[in-house]
């Protein structure tokens, strides 16, 4: 069954808007675990506009489930943070400085050597490595040669097309997932997945191991409560129609 990792960046964004510690990001991580999340995801950026590096270290002290740290390894500070905290998984994302949100995957062909070298650093420390990729069969195939354990499929295009033609929207993801499985790669997914489109994605993508969901889940929690929403999302992953 696919696991649900809750990305708590948006909770940190809300906290930072007032400069105090409300809501408490560490408490949010504790509660997400208590309410049934299979993992916690954070994505610290160089400007620390949401999750701070100090948050990551604090959460690492209390984590009882899978911890997934996302970020761009071009930042030495990020690499050191991951090696210091030793999460279950690091997800490498090619974010530019100041980028609002992740909007593309790695070019695993052009950046093959770089990825091989940086992935080896994390794997030598015993950390599982996932890399963010577009649903492009060529990029997925090349990802297998980087040494990564998993890929995370960037699902914005699927989410954008879901309500117009969900079968057309999912088609490239099915092909990409099949390549990943044939190449021996584990399969994660994330970005703009929500309660409307998650179930169809899960049913269509065989071998899906983990989804990372933040913005939509936190928005839903405003209306329905965090504990209830985590269970709502898990039902979309686990229950057949």
C-alpha positions in Angstrom: 0.0 0.0 0.0 1.2 3.5 -0.8 2.3 5.5 2.2 1.2 9.1 3.0 4.0 11.5 3.9 2.6 14.9 5.1 4.6 17.9 4.0 4.4 20.5 6.8 6.0 23.4 4.9 2.8 25.4 4.8 2.4 25.1 8.6 5.8 26.8 8.9 4.7 29.5 6.4 1.8 30.4 8.6 4.0 30.5 11.7 6.6 32.7 10.0 3.9 35.2 9.0 3.7 36.4 12.6 7.3 35.8 13.7 6.3 33.8 16.7 5.9 30.0 17.3 2.2 29.6 16.6 1.5 27.2 15.0 4.2 25.1 16.5 5.8 23.2 13.6 7.4 20.5 15.8 4.0 19.9 17.5 2.4 19.7 14.0 4.9 16.9 13.1 4.1 15.1 16.4 0.4 15.3 15.7 0.6 14.2 12.1 2.4 11.1 13.3 -0.2 10.6 16.1 -3.0 11.0 13.6 -1.8 8.3 11.3 0.7 9.9 8.8 3.2 7.3 7.5 5.9 10.0 7.2 6.8 13.6 7.6 8.2 15.6 4.7 10.0 19.0 4.9 11.6 21.1 2.2 14.0 23.7 3.6 15.0 26.3 1.1 18.1 28.6 1.4 16.0 31.6 2.4 14.2 29.6 5.1 10.9 31.2 4.2 8.9 28.3 5.6 10.7 25.3 7.1 13.9 26.5 8.8 17.0 24.5 9.2 16.5 24.6 13.0 13.0 23.1 12.5 14.5 20.2 10.6 16.9 19.4 13.5 14.2 19.8 16.1 11.8 17.5 14.2 14.5 15.0 13.7 14.7 14.6 17.5 11.1 13.7 17.9 10.4 11.8 14.7 9.0 8.3 15.2 8.0 7.6 11.6 9.7 8.1 8.2 11.4 11.4 7.8 11.9 12.7 4.3 14.0 15.8 3.6 13.6 17.5 0.2 15.9 20.0 -1.3 18.6 21.0 -3.8 21.9 19.4 -3.1 23.8 22.2 -4.9 23.6 24.0 -1.5 26.4 22.7 0.7 24.3 23.7 3.7 21.5 21.4 2.6 23.9 18.5 2.1 25.4 18.9 5.6 21.9 19.2 7.1 20.9 15.8 5.6 24.2 14.1 6.7 23.8 15.6 10.3 20.1 14.4 10.7 20.3 11.1 8.8 16.6 11.0 7.6 15.1 7.8 6.2 15.0 9.4 2.8 16.4 12.5 1.0 14.5 13.7 -2.1 16.7 15.7 -4.4 14.8 18.5 -6.2 16.4 20.9 -8.7 14.9 24.1 -7.3 16.4 27.5 -8.3 17.1 30.1 -5.6 14.0 32.0 -4.7 11.7 29.6 -6.5 8.1 29.7 -5.2 7.6 26.0 -5.5 9.0 23.0 -7.3 8.1 23.1 -11.0 10.3 20.6 -12.9 12.3 17.5 -12.5 16.0 16.7 -13.0 17.5 16.3 -16.5 18.9 12.9 -15.6 20.8 12.7 -18.9 22.6 16.1 -18.9 23.1 16.0 -15.1 23.9 12.3 -14.9 27.5 12.6 -13.6 26.6 15.2 -11.0 23.7 13.1 -9.7 25.8 10.0 -9.5 28.4 11.8 -7.4 26.0 13.5 -5.0 23.7 10.4 -4.6 26.8 8.4 -3.7 27.5 10.8 -0.8 24.1 10.2 0.7 24.0 6.5 0.0 27.4 6.0 1.6 25.8 7.4 4.8 23.0 4.8 4.6 20.3 7.3 3.4 17.7 6.2 0.8 17.8 8.6 -2.1 14.8 9.7 -4.3 15.1 12.2 -7.2 12.4 14.4 -8.6 11.6 13.7 -12.2 9.0 14.7 -14.8 6.9 11.9 -16.3 9.3 11.4 -19.2 10.3 7.9 -20.0 13.8 8.9 -21.1 14.4 10.8 -17.9 13.1 7.9 -15.8 15.3 5.4 -17.6 18.4 7.6 -17.1 17.5 8.1 -13.4 18.2 4.4 -12.9 21.8 5.0 -13.9 22.3 7.7 -11.2 22.3 5.3 -8.3 19.0 6.6 -6.9 16.8 4.2 -5.0 13.6 5.8 -6.1 12.1 8.6 -8.2 9.4 11.0 -7.3 7.1 11.7 -10.2 6.3 15.4 -10.4 2.5 15.3 -10.6 1.5 19.0 -11.4 0.7 18.1 -15.0 -1.6 15.3 -13.9 -3.4 17.5 -11.4 -3.8 20.3 -14.0 -5.4 17.9 -16.6 -7.3 15.7 -14.2 -10.7 17.4 -14.5 -10.5 17.9 -18.2 -9.5 14.3 -19.2 -8.1 12.2 -16.4 -7.2 9.3 -18.7 -5.1 11.6 -20.9 -3.6 13.2 -17.9 -2.5 9.9 -16.3 -1.2 8.3 -19.5 2.4 9.6 -19.4 2.6 8.7 -15.7 1.6 5.1 -16.3 4.4 4.8 -19.0 6.9 6.5 -16.7 6.0 4.3 -13.8 6.4 1.1 -15.9 9.9 2.2 -17.0 10.8 2.8 -13.3 9.5 -0.6 -12.2 11.4 -2.3 -15.1 14.5 -0.5 -14.1 14.2 -1.5 -10.5 13.4 2.0 -9.2 11.1 2.6 -6.3 8.2 5.0 -7.0 7.0 8.1 -5.1 4.9 10.9 -6.4 4.0 14.4 -5.3 2.9 18.0 -6.2 -0.8 19.2 -6.4 -2.2 15.8 -5.4 -5.4 16.3 -3.5 -8.6 14.5 -2.3 -10.1 14.8 -5.8 -7.3 13.3 -7.9 -5.4 11.0 -5.5 -7.5 7.9 -5.7 -7.4 7.7 -9.5 -3.7 8.3 -9.5 -3.1 5.5 -6.9 -5.4 3.1 -8.8 -3.6 3.8 -12.1 0.0 3.6 -11.0 1.1 0.2 -10.1 3.9 0.0 -7.7 3.3 3.4 -6.1 5.1 3.4 -2.7 4.7 6.9 -1.3 2.9 10.2 -1.9 4.1 13.5 -0.4 1.2 15.9 0.1 1.4 19.3 1.7 -0.5 22.3 0.4 -3.9 20.7 -0.3 -3.8 18.6 2.9 -3.1 21.7 5.1 -5.8 23.7 3.3 -8.3 20.9 3.9 -7.2 20.7 7.6 -8.4 24.3 8.0 -12.0 23.2 7.2 -12.1 19.6 8.5 -9.3 19.3 11.1 -5.9 17.8 10.8 -6.7 14.4 12.3 -9.8 13.9 10.2 -8.0 15.1 7.0 -5.1 12.7 7.4 -7.5 9.8 7.6 -9.5 11.1 4.6 -6.3 11.1 2.5 -5.3 7.7 3.7 -8.7 6.3 2.7 -8.1 7.7 -0.8 -4.9 5.6 -0.9 -6.2 2.4 0.6 -9.8 1.9 -0.3 -10.9 0.5 -3.7 -13.9 2.1 -5.4 
